[in-house]
Amino acid sequence: MGEGSTVKRLPPRPHLELELQPAAAREQKAAQVRGVSSIQAMREAICEASRALPAITAVPRIGRLDGAAFRARAAEGLPFLMAGVVKRWPLCALTPQDLRERFGEVPVRARVGDYVATAFAPDRAMQDMSLRTYLDISEAPDSDLPPYVGNLELRELNGMCHWPGYFEKMGPPRFWLGPARTVTPLHCDYDDNIFAQIWGSKRIFLAPPHHGDYLYPREANPVLFGSPFDPEAPDFEAFPLARQASIVEVLVQPGDMLYVPAGWYHQVRALSFSLSSNRWARGVPLALPGAV
């Protein structure tokens, strides 16, 4: 899709360069960033700690927490939702039309084609375009799987967010923009995660880390594992062990912030045109009692 010469370009996809590095080097770098001796040991410790967690049938909805209260609750190792935490962010007051008018020339990278089937592949189909072009094509009603702007750093938008200081060290904010039916399939990140819903609503499925034993995970990188199982359309003939997975569902509404502990599997689907943002911690997960 052509763009005018005034549209800035995004840098090359950095993960393609990372894929060229030896696996051991990638894992060593990830461990250094998080201050742990071994990413594999951290993953194993997360899964082992999760075996002692109580089973949950719902994600609790609570109010705003200060930093100390957040960390104390997160140390329990269970997800929770803080209602209304982001309602006062200036970004929440904007509309898609505001984005088109104010930030239309911002470059974005959209996932296109069957990006669910190739969600965790380094060479999945992506297309660079302006935010204005993306908003235009995302309104097309005839697409079974609409293009999705996901996991993209957009500094122009982050200037209108007020992130709480829940983690000592956080990665940059990542934005997720798209209409209903856009989806991120089941996966787990081995970093603590806070997820802010700015517009629209999303349905999120969650399963504890040790239930990866039942979800056929495949490593995408040392801190990211994807699962081929779809909790929205379960195929137990293909994935019989998934019958044993304990999966809970939570609806995230505008203004909500969801805490997803490190290692928890999650699948995210937009139920309406949505804008979300998240940040991953870059340290020892809060549910682990000591260094790894």
C-alpha positions as CSV (number, residue, x, y, z in Angstrom):
1,M,0.0,0.0,0.0
2,G,1.6,3.3,-1.1
3,E,2.2,6.2,1.2
4,G,3.1,9.8,0.5
5,S,6.8,10.8,0.9
6,T,5.9,12.9,4.0
7,V,5.0,9.8,6.0
8,K,7.8,8.7,8.3
9,R,9.0,5.1,8.3
10,L,9.3,2.7,11.1
11,P,12.7,1.1,11.8
12,P,13.3,-2.5,10.7
13,R,11.6,-5.1,12.8
14,P,14.2,-5.7,15.6
15,H,13.1,-9.2,16.4
16,L,14.3,-10.4,13.0
17,E,17.8,-9.3,13.9
18,L,17.5,-11.0,17.3
19,E,16.4,-14.3,15.6
20,L,19.8,-14.3,13.9
21,Q,21.6,-14.4,17.2
22,P,22.4,-17.8,18.8
23,A,19.7,-18.9,21.2
24,A,22.1,-19.0,24.1
25,A,23.1,-15.4,23.5
26,R,19.5,-14.3,23.3
27,E,18.7,-16.0,26.6
28,Q,21.8,-14.6,28.3
29,K,20.8,-11.1,27.3
30,A,17.2,-11.6,28.5
31,A,18.6,-12.8,31.9
32,Q,20.8,-9.8,32.2
33,V,18.0,-7.4,31.5
34,R,15.8,-9.0,34.2
35,G,18.6,-9.4,36.8
36,V,18.3,-13.2,37.0
37,S,20.9,-15.9,36.6
38,S,18.9,-18.0,34.1
39,I,15.7,-17.4,32.1
40,Q,15.1,-21.2,32.1
41,A,15.4,-21.3,35.9
42,M,13.1,-18.3,36.2
43,R,10.5,-20.0,34.0
44,E,10.7,-23.2,36.0
45,A,10.4,-21.3,39.3
46,I,7.3,-19.5,38.0
47,C,5.6,-22.7,37.0
48,E,6.6,-24.4,40.3
49,A,5.2,-21.5,42.4
50,S,2.0,-21.6,40.4
51,R,1.3,-25.2,41.5
52,A,0.6,-23.9,45.0
53,L,-1.9,-21.3,43.9
54,P,-5.6,-21.7,44.6
55,A,-7.8,-22.4,41.7
56,I,-9.8,-19.4,40.6
57,T,-13.1,-19.2,38.7
58,A,-13.1,-15.4,38.2
59,V,-10.7,-12.6,38.1
60,P,-11.4,-10.2,41.0
61,R,-12.3,-6.6,40.3
62,I,-10.9,-4.1,42.8
63,G,-10.3,-0.4,43.0
64,R,-7.1,1.6,42.5
65,L,-4.0,0.4,44.5
66,D,-0.9,2.4,45.4
67,G,2.4,0.9,44.6
68,A,3.0,-0.9,47.9
69,A,-0.5,-2.4,47.9
70,F,-0.2,-3.4,44.3
71,R,3.1,-5.2,44.9
72,A,1.8,-7.0,47.9
73,R,-1.2,-8.3,46.0
74,A,0.8,-9.2,43.0
75,A,3.1,-11.2,45.2
76,E,0.2,-13.6,45.6
77,G,0.7,-14.7,42.0
78,L,-2.9,-14.3,40.8
79,P,-4.4,-11.9,38.2
80,F,-6.6,-9.1,39.2
81,L,-8.4,-6.1,37.6
82,M,-8.3,-2.6,38.9
83,A,-11.5,-0.8,37.7
84,G,-11.3,2.8,36.5
85,V,-7.5,3.2,36.9
86,V,-6.9,4.8,33.5
87,K,-10.1,6.8,33.0
88,R,-8.4,10.1,33.7
89,W,-5.6,9.6,31.2
90,P,-5.9,12.3,28.5
91,L,-5.7,9.6,25.8
92,C,-9.0,8.2,27.0
93,A,-10.7,11.4,26.0
94,L,-9.7,11.1,22.3
95,T,-11.7,9.4,19.6
96,P,-10.6,7.5,16.5
97,Q,-11.4,10.7,14.5
98,D,-9.1,12.7,16.9
99,L,-6.3,10.2,16.1
100,R,-6.9,10.6,12.4
101,E,-6.7,14.3,12.6
102,R,-3.9,14.8,15.1
103,F,-1.7,11.8,14.4
104,G,-2.7,10.6,10.9
105,E,0.9,10.7,9.6
106,V,2.3,8.6,12.4
107,P,3.8,5.4,11.0
108,V,2.3,2.1,12.2
109,R,2.9,-1.5,11.4
110,A,-0.2,-3.7,11.0
111,R,-0.5,-7.4,11.2
112,V,-2.2,-8.6,8.1
113,G,-3.4,-11.9,6.5
114,D,-3.9,-14.9,8.9
115,Y,-1.8,-13.4,11.6
116,V,-3.3,-15.8,14.2
117,A,-1.8,-18.9,12.5
118,T,1.6,-17.1,12.3
119,A,1.3,-15.1,15.5
120,F,4.7,-16.1,17.0
121,A,6.7,-16.6,13.8
122,P,9.5,-14.1,13.1
123,D,8.4,-13.7,9.5
124,R,4.7,-13.2,9.9
125,A,3.1,-10.8,7.4
126,M,3.2,-7.1,8.4
127,Q,2.5,-4.0,6.5
128,D,3.8,-0.5,7.2
129,M,1.4,2.4,6.6
130,S,0.3,5.7,8.2
131,L,-2.1,5.6,11.1
132,R,-4.7,7.4,8.9
133,T,-4.5,4.6,6.3
134,Y,-4.8,2.0,9.0
135,L,-7.9,3.6,10.5
136,D,-9.4,3.7,7.0
137,I,-8.8,0.1,6.2
138,S,-9.8,-1.1,9.7
139,E,-13.3,0.2,9.0
140,A,-13.9,-2.2,6.1
141,P,-16.8,-4.5,7.1
142,D,-15.9,-7.5,4.9
143,S,-12.7,-8.7,6.6
144,D,-13.0,-11.9,8.6
145,L,-9.7,-11.1,10.4
146,P,-9.2,-7.3,10.3
147,P,-5.6,-6.0,10.2
148,Y,-4.3,-5.3,13.7
149,V,-1.8,-2.8,15.0
150,G,-0.3,-4.7,17.9
151,N,2.7,-4.5,20.2
152,L,3.8,-1.2,18.8
153,E,5.6,1.6,20.6
154,L,3.8,4.9,19.8
155,R,5.4,7.7,21.7
156,E,2.9,10.2,20.4
157,L,0.1,8.4,22.2
158,N,2.2,7.5,25.3
159,G,2.6,11.2,26.1
160,M,-1.1,11.2,27.0
161,C,-0.8,8.2,29.5
162,H,0.1,8.3,33.2
163,W,1.5,5.0,34.1
164,P,1.6,4.0,37.8
165,G,5.1,3.1,39.1
166,Y,4.2,-0.4,40.1
167,F,7.4,-2.0,38.9
168,E,11.0,-0.9,39.6
169,K,11.9,-1.3,35.9
170,M,9.4,-1.4,33.0
171,G,9.7,-1.9,29.3
172,P,8.3,0.8,27.0
173,P,4.6,1.0,26.6
174,R,3.2,-1.0,23.7
175,F,-0.1,-0.1,22.0
176,W,-2.8,-2.4,20.5
177,L,-5.3,-0.8,18.1
178,G,-8.0,-2.4,16.1
179,P,-11.7,-3.2,15.5
180,A,-13.8,-6.0,16.8
181,R,-12.5,-9.5,15.9
182,T,-8.8,-8.6,16.2
183,V,-7.2,-11.1,18.4
184,T,-3.9,-12.1,20.0
185,P,-4.0,-15.9,20.4
186,L,-3.1,-17.9,23.5
187,H,0.4,-17.4,24.8
188,C,2.4,-16.6,27.9
189,D,5.0,-13.9,28.6
190,Y,7.5,-14.6,31.5
191,D,7.3,-11.0,32.6
192,D,4.7,-9.4,34.9
193,N,2.3,-7.3,32.8
194,I,-0.1,-4.4,33.4
195,F,-2.7,-4.0,30.6
196,A,-4.6,-0.7,30.3
197,Q,-7.9,-0.7,28.3
198,I,-8.3,2.8,26.9
199,W,-11.3,2.4,24.4
200,G,-13.6,-0.4,23.8
201,S,-13.9,-3.8,25.5
202,K,-11.9,-7.0,25.2
203,R,-12.4,-10.6,26.3
204,I,-9.4,-12.1,27.9
205,F,-8.9,-15.8,28.7
206,L,-6.3,-16.7,31.4
207,A,-4.7,-20.0,32.5
208,P,-2.0,-20.5,35.2
209,P,1.6,-21.1,34.3
210,H,1.8,-24.7,35.2
211,H,-1.1,-25.5,33.0
212,G,1.2,-25.1,30.1
213,D,1.6,-28.8,30.7
214,Y,-1.8,-29.1,29.0
215,L,-1.6,-26.3,26.4
216,Y,1.1,-27.6,24.0
217,P,3.4,-24.5,24.2
218,R,6.0,-23.7,21.6
219,E,8.9,-21.4,22.3
220,A,8.9,-18.1,20.3
221,N,11.8,-16.7,22.4
222,P,13.1,-17.3,25.9
223,V,10.3,-15.2,27.6
224,L,7.4,-15.9,25.1
225,F,5.6,-19.2,24.5
226,G,2.7,-19.6,22.1
227,S,-0.1,-22.2,22.3
228,P,-2.0,-23.6,19.4
229,F,-5.1,-24.2,21.6
230,D,-8.0,-21.8,21.1
231,P,-10.1,-21.5,24.3
232,E,-12.9,-19.8,22.3
233,A,-13.2,-22.7,19.9
234,P,-11.7,-25.7,21.8
235,D,-10.6,-28.6,19.7
236,F,-10.1,-31.4,22.3
237,E,-9.6,-34.0,19.6
238,A,-6.4,-32.2,18.4
239,F,-5.4,-31.1,21.9
240,P,-6.9,-33.6,24.4
241,L,-4.7,-32.5,27.3
242,A,-6.4,-29.1,27.2
243,R,-9.4,-30.5,28.9
244,Q,-7.4,-30.4,32.1
245,A,-6.5,-26.7,31.7
246,S,-8.2,-24.3,34.1
247,I,-9.2,-21.3,32.0
248,V,-11.0,-18.2,33.3
249,E,-12.5,-15.4,31.3
250,V,-12.5,-11.7,32.2
251,L,-14.1,-8.7,30.4
252,V,-11.9,-5.6,30.3
253,Q,-13.8,-2.3,29.9
254,P,-12.6,1.2,29.2
255,G,-10.6,2.6,32.1
256,D,-9.7,-0.8,33.5
257,M,-6.2,-2.1,34.2
258,L,-5.5,-5.8,34.3
259,Y,-2.5,-7.3,36.1
260,V,-1.3,-10.5,34.3
261,P,1.4,-12.2,36.4
262,A,4.4,-13.6,34.7
263,G,3.8,-16.9,33.0
264,W,0.0,-16.8,32.9
265,Y,-1.4,-17.8,29.5
266,H,-3.7,-15.3,28.0
267,Q,-5.7,-14.8,24.8
268,V,-7.2,-11.4,23.9
269,R,-10.0,-10.6,21.6
270,A,-11.5,-7.1,20.9
271,L,-15.3,-7.1,21.2
272,S,-15.5,-3.5,19.8
273,F,-13.1,-1.0,18.3
274,S,-10.4,-0.9,20.9
275,L,-7.3,0.9,22.0
276,S,-5.2,-0.8,24.7
277,S,-1.7,-0.4,26.0
278,N,0.5,-2.5,28.2
279,R,3.9,-2.5,29.9
280,W,6.0,-5.5,30.9
281,A,8.2,-5.5,34.0
282,R,11.9,-6.1,33.5
283,G,12.9,-7.8,36.7
284,V,12.2,-10.8,38.9
285,P,8.5,-11.5,38.8
286,L,6.7,-10.3,42.0
287,A,5.3,-13.8,42.7
288,L,8.8,-15.2,43.2
289,P,10.1,-14.8,46.7
290,G,13.7,-14.4,45.9
291,A,16.3,-14.0,43.2
292,V,16.5,-16.7,40.5
